[in-house]
Amino acid sequence: MRSREITERPGPPARGLVMVSDPDLLDALLRLAAAAGCELQRAVDPPQARAFWSDAPLVLLDAAAAAQCARAGLPRRGDVVLAVRGEPQASVWRHAVAVGAEHVITLPEAEQWLVAALTDAAEGPRPGGTVLAVVGGRGGAGASVLAAAVAVTAVREGARALLVDCDPLGGGLDLVLGAEDLGGLRWPGIGVEGGRVPAAALHAALPSPRVGRRDGALGVLSCDRSTHGPTPAAVRAVVEAGRRAGDVVVCDLPRHPTDAAAAALGVADLVALVVTADIRSSAAGARVAALLARHGKPVRAVVRGPAPGGIEADEVARAVGVPLLVAMRPEPGLARALERGEAPTRPHGPLAVAARSVLSATRAASGTRS
């Protein structure tokens, strides 16, 4: 699958306002707006601009337009940007002051800043999202299944979720949800290497398995079947895009620390460490917990049964050295459901109950109300 940049945005985006007479500058602004997923309303003079002046999330002007708008008496407002090519002359600053522009930027030097501003304008004000990192205390502990279950549970509760696979040796997180045949991009085919990413465009580019009756609410960014995982900058860009858009972002991390996993841990609100209820898993989980503690994020234990030796969940958590978040009973028929490519949560099964507890704890850690 060839890499391509994330520039699409479905549906009607928020419309910024642009009034620029320089054709080369206008072309540059339109190109950057397309990359940010922000539609721009063009105006040719102040009377036409007045109709959109107050409601546009962002206003882009050149020096001539700023002077015209100031003379026309358009009211001062925030989020007005005066853009120029090359070093701004003294007259440009006078026009900026006259129209009340908050920023004077030079292109192409300020392209990255402007794409970020346009992305924010397109996405509009939203409640902040939450970021959960899920790590297995040993191989086969069920971390990927829990990560998928939390994302599915968030969607069933009415949120939008982004499930991010940060383990290139895990076989592909899309397999857990039966989404391996769905169209969309995977790592490393997704063209993200840092900076700001429009969340709606990201969701549009990813496989989106149907959860219940909801379409498009769950985006799955999986590793492919190669060993090429995401870069740290790409992980940060994707996770922050989801957080800005108010998504529940769930990152499935490998046990062995990688730079990409460290990037996800650096922005996580909570880390769920999945440990099975046996002595060997407790010992392995303690070593993983020690590595996780270096990142300074709260780590909580999810203890999965059965317990062949009768060890209690709170004993496992004490042995691992982190507080117990939830104990999870075995899920009947889970292995068979996963083999059939079904979503790994019955709405009232033990896995769903544990996923709701993890989701609630993540929201509490981030200060977000459910």
Salt bridges, closest charged atoms under 4 A:
GLU8 OE2 - ARG4 NH1 2.14
ASP22 OD2 - ARG85 NH2 2.93
ASP24 OD2 - ARG85 NH1 3.92
GLU39 OE2 - ARG15 NE 3.20
GLU111 OE2 - ARG31 NH2 2.73
ASP120 OD1 - ARG196 NH1 2.62
ASP120 OD1 - ARG244 NE 3.85
GLU123 OE1 - ARG244 NE 3.73
GLU157 OE1 - ARG363 NH1 3.06
ASP174 OD2 - ARG186 NE 3.15
ASP174 OD1 - ARG225 NH1 3.07
ASP215 OD2 - ARG210 NH1 2.62
GLU240 OE1 - ARG243 NE 3.58
ASP247 OD1 - ARG160 NE 2.85
ASP247 OD2 - HIS203 NE2 2.69
ASP269 OD2 - ARG243 NH1 3.30
ASP314 OD2 - ARG318 NH1 3.87
GLU331 OE2 - ARG346 NE 3.01
GLU342 OE2 - ARG340 NE 2.83
